[in-house]
């Protein structure tokens, strides 16, 4: 069986030069590259998947970067992206960044080095924008990274309006919204904008409770919810920006003697699996997560083919009423 030394000998080049061609590193002339490829073909030398990709010009792998794979929303993102990748005979390289800027940058550079065909980012860091101007095609989910990076998102403003209008229709007169950190500049911030505008149009007293990045990573919002109940004991409706937050509202409300939905009506967002398992089951805004992943993957494939793709794809949400309202 031929090895890299045989390829180098036949091509009349050093082993180091052949290695650089295989790894696509450093300057390599077209003539040198052709010599290596011709020698590999003549010797039927295919040492690994990377060598195969040189002939095909792609690796059939994509990188997927999420902040927390343990978060129910991102867990579903990964599940569906892998599903669509597998259907198209692709593999994914999963990067779990833990909300750490340096780790996101490290993973992004690693994916570039692995010569993935493309990357789907659910990144939380804006710093990565400086690293993605060149490299493999990229599609973002729920994040506007630059005017050159296509992104796919649910209609968060529509979802915020549906949730708030439902609480008002159910008779709530003092409503609170528990949201993520505004500093993250996520498309999800539009849920808060819709909440405030809908309350203002209807003359409803409103409260916005912001959480931070540490709480997002720990999935713990108890302190915020307890403080809300202590400061505003007469609040009669809550719109939580995720089902995780809403599930914890149910727990804190039970300890405080607040009955849902009799004393307090509650709406979540996402419609992840936990929404149907709480007691009472959670009224929520359904994000089409499977469709988000399908569109993101199809956009990435179009980019890989060199096709022009839309910079913004917004999918409609729907409302799921259960027993918490």
Buried (B, 14 or more C-beta within 10 A) or exposed (E): EBEBEBBBBBBEBEEEBBBBBBEEEEEEEEEBBEBBBEBBEEBEBBBEEBBEBBEEEBBBBBBBBBBBBEBBBBBBBBEBBBEBBEEEEBEBBEBBBEBBBEBBBEBBEEBBEEBBBBBBBBBBBBEBBEEBEEBBBBBBBBBBBBEEBBBBBBBBBBBBBBBBBBBBEBEBBBBBBBBBBEEBEBBBBBBBEBBBBBBEEBEBEBBBBBBEBEBBBEBBBEEBBEEBBEEBEEBBBBBBBBBBBBBBBBEBBEEBEBEBBEEBBBBBBBBBEBBEEBEBBBBBBBBBBBBBBBBBBBBBBBBBEEEEBEEEBBBEBBBBEBEBB
